[in-house]
Amino acid sequence: MEKLKQIFFLTLATSALISCSKDDKIPVANNLTLHFNNTFKTNAIVLGGATSTALR
């Protein structure tokens, strides 16, 4: 049972190292851009606007 645990953790660690490699030569499959229109009912929400209550 102990040998099985060692094999499992070794396989897990090897898989993690391979999947986290920094090989940037592989192109990204999708290029996605998100746009948001922030509103509260019919009022637009402007973050950092003149009426904002955030501390400066």
C-alpha positions in Angstrom: 0.0 0.0 0.0 2.9 2.4 0.8 4.5 1.7 -2.6 1.2 2.5 -4.3 1.0 5.8 -2.5 4.5 6.7 -3.6 3.7 5.8 -7.2 0.5 7.9 -7.1 2.2 11.0 -5.6 5.1 10.7 -8.0 2.7 10.5 -11.0 0.7 13.4 -9.6 3.8 15.6 -9.1 5.2 14.8 -12.6 1.8 15.6 -14.1 1.7 18.9 -12.3 5.2 19.9 -13.4 4.5 19.0 -17.1 1.1 20.9 -17.1 2.6 24.0 -15.6 5.5 24.4 -17.9 6.2 27.9 -19.4 6.2 26.9 -23.0 4.7 30.0 -24.7 5.2 28.7 -28.2 1.8 27.1 -28.3 -0.7 29.6 -29.6 -3.9 30.3 -27.7 -7.0 28.6 -29.2 -9.4 31.4 -28.5 -9.0 35.1 -28.2 -11.8 36.4 -26.0 -12.7 39.9 -25.1 -15.5 40.7 -22.6 -17.4 44.0 -22.5 -19.8 44.9 -19.6 -22.5 47.5 -19.3 -22.8 48.0 -15.5 -26.2 49.2 -14.5 -28.5 49.2 -11.4 -32.0 49.0 -12.8 -31.9 51.9 -15.3 -29.0 53.8 -13.8 -25.5 53.3 -15.2 -22.8 52.5 -12.6 -19.6 54.6 -13.1 -16.8 53.2 -10.9 -14.7 56.1 -9.5 -17.1 58.7 -10.7 -17.9 62.0 -9.0 -20.7 60.5 -7.0 -18.7 57.5 -5.9 -18.3 56.9 -2.2 -14.9 55.2 -2.5 -12.0 56.5 -0.5 -9.4 58.4 -2.4 
